[in-house]
Amino acid sequence: MHIRFSVFMALLCWFPGLVFGEDPGVLRLQSGQNEIPIILHNQSLRSIANLDIDVDSEAPNWVSVQSESIALTPDNSLDRHITKFNLSLFVKDKAEHPDTILPLILTDDLGRTWKIQLHIQVLRGEQGRTALFGNFPNPFNPSTIIRYRLDHIGSKSTTLVIYDTLGQKIRTLVNELQSSGLYEVQWDARDDQGRAAASGVYMYLLQSGSFKQTRSMTLVH
């Protein structure tokens, strides 16, 4: 079973320059394979080509890291200083402690080391499979990335629509049948007629089958 959800990460750094994006909340997992989207801000003058991921000795024995080495290539970079990748975790069927802290150690190709703590919660049954993630960057100008995950049988009618705070539709980004998977859409801060949107707060609504979720984002000029 696959799931991606927002992640809250506490970061302890011994070397400056690597900062994690934060989206307050708890990382919600299900039994089996879980894919976690992570975004890094590299504020140092040196680029990072690879990251090795190790589990701290205090980690629970019912969860393991599948992606032990991450190659940070231009294909998964938003720009020169921002990199996104997926962290793969595997949760055993019977988690002994469904709400706990997972300590990880990240080491780059220069030998620099960072510790992160993931607050994880194991979900039961059907809860938490399909999710709409926070856009990045936020606030943004001139464009932003919206990601979401669908987890259902077959294809379902899916829409991703942007509204202003008055409830007026600004842009339809997605309107089609979609199957399970991870999706990524870019909004260029323009409406359906190609006109530039004004600065302000906007809502984006994902609907797929019976699933419905809304998040907010801020456009600044």
N, C-alpha and C positions, 0 to 999 in steps of 0.2 A: 504494500500500500504506500502511495507517495503523498507527501503533503509539504507545502511550503507556507510558513507563517511569519509574522513579524518577529524580530528578535531584539531583545534588550541585552546589551553587552557592557559589562564593566571592564575597563581596560587599565592595566598597570604596565607602564612602559619603562624600560631601562635605557632606551635610545629614543631621541626625539625624531619627529618627522612622520610617523605613521599613526593616523587617526582613524577610528572606526565611525561610520555613520550610526546614529542611534535612532531607534524607533521604539519608544517606551512600551513595554508589555512583556509577556512571557512567551518563550518559544514553545509552541505546542506541537508535540510529536505523536505519531501513531506507531503501533507495532510494525516492524519491517523497515524498509528503506525510507529515509526522509532527506529531502533536498532543501538546504537552507541558503537563501540568497544573502550574500555579504558584500558590503561596499567598503573599500579602503580609500582614504585620502592620503596620498604620499606627499608630505610637505617638505621633505628633505631634498637636497640637490642631487642625490643619487637615485637612480631608478632601481626597482625591485623586479627581478626576473622570475624568481621562484620563492615559494613559501613551503616549508615543511611543517606539518601539523602533528603534534604529539599530545597524548592524553596524560594529564598529571596523575600521579600515583593515587591521589585521593578520589579519582573518578569512580562512579558506580560501575559495577561489573556487568550490568544489563544493557549498557549502551557503548557502542564502539564507533570509531572514526573510520570511514571507508576511503575518503580522499586524503591520504597521508601526505601527498606532495602535490602542490598546485603550481602549474606553469602560468605566469601572468603574461600573456601574449597580447599584442595589439587587438586581436579579435575580441577580447573581453574587456577592453578599456573604453570608458566613456570619453576620456581625453587623456592627455599626457600624465596628469596627476591623479586621476580617479580610475580605479580598477574594481571590477565586480567579478565575483566567482561564486560557485556553489560548493558549500560544505556538505558532504554526504555523511549522515549518521545512520547507524543501524540499531534499532531497539528490539530487544528480545520480546517474545510474546507475553511473558509474565514479568512485568517490571515490579521489582520489590518496593521501590519508593517512587511513586508516580510524580512527585513534586520535589525537585532537588536542584543542586548547582553542579554544572559540568565544567571543570577547570581544564583549559587547553593551553598549550604552549606553541607559539608561532615563531619560527626561525627563518630569516630570509637568507639569500645566497651570499650576503656579506657577513653573516654570523650574528646579526642583530636579533635580539629576542624580545618577544612581547608575551604577556600572559593575559588571557581573557577568561571571563567566567560567564557561561551561558546559563540563564535560569530556564530550566526545561520542565515541561509538564506533559505527561503521557495522557492522551485522550482515549476514551473508550467509545466503541460503536461507530456511528456515522458522523459524530461531531468533528468539525474542523477540517474537512477535506478540501472543499473549494474555498479560495481566499482571494481577496483583493488587497494588494500590498500598497504601502505608501509610495507616492511618486518620488523620483529623484532626478535632479536636485529639487529641493523645496526649502525656501522660495527659489524661483527660477527666472531666467531670462537668457536667451529667447525661447528655449524649448525644454521639455522635461520628458522623462520616461515613466510610463505606467506599466506595471507588471501585475499579472494575476494568474492564478492556477485554477483549472477546471478538473474535477475528478468525478466523472459520471459515466454511465454506460451509454454507448452510442453518441450521436451528435445531437446537440440541443441548440435552440435559437438563443444567440448570445448578443447582447448589446453593451456597449460602453459609451456613455454619453456624458458630456460636460455641460453643466448648468451654472448660471450666475447665482448670487445669493437671493435673487428675487424669484428663482425657479424657472427662469427663461432658458430655453435650450440654446447653447452656444455652438456646440460641435458634436457630431456623431462620429466617433472614431472607429467603432466596430458595430456591424449589423449583419450577422451571418450565422450559419450553422457551424458550431465548433465542437470538436471532440475533446477528450481529456488531454491535458498537457499544460505546459508553462507558456504563457504568451507575453509579449512585450510590444507596447505601442508608444509611439512618440507623438506628443502634441506640440505643434509649432506656434502656439499662442494665437491661432487664427480661427475665425468662425467658419461656418459651412459655406459662406460666400467669399472666403479668402481675405476678409478684413481683419486687421490686427485687433486683438482684444485689449481692453484697457487694463491698467494695473488694478489689482484687487484680489479678493478671495473667490475661488471657484470650487464647485463640487463636481466630483466625477462618480457616476453611478454605474455599477456593473450588475447586469441581470443575466442569468443563465438558468433556464428551467425555473425551479421554484426559489433559486438562490438570488438574493438581492443584498448589495452592500454599497455604502457610500463613504467616500473620504473627501477631505478638503485639501486644497493647495493654494499657494499664493504666487501671483505673477507680479513682478516688479519691473519697472522700466527705468 
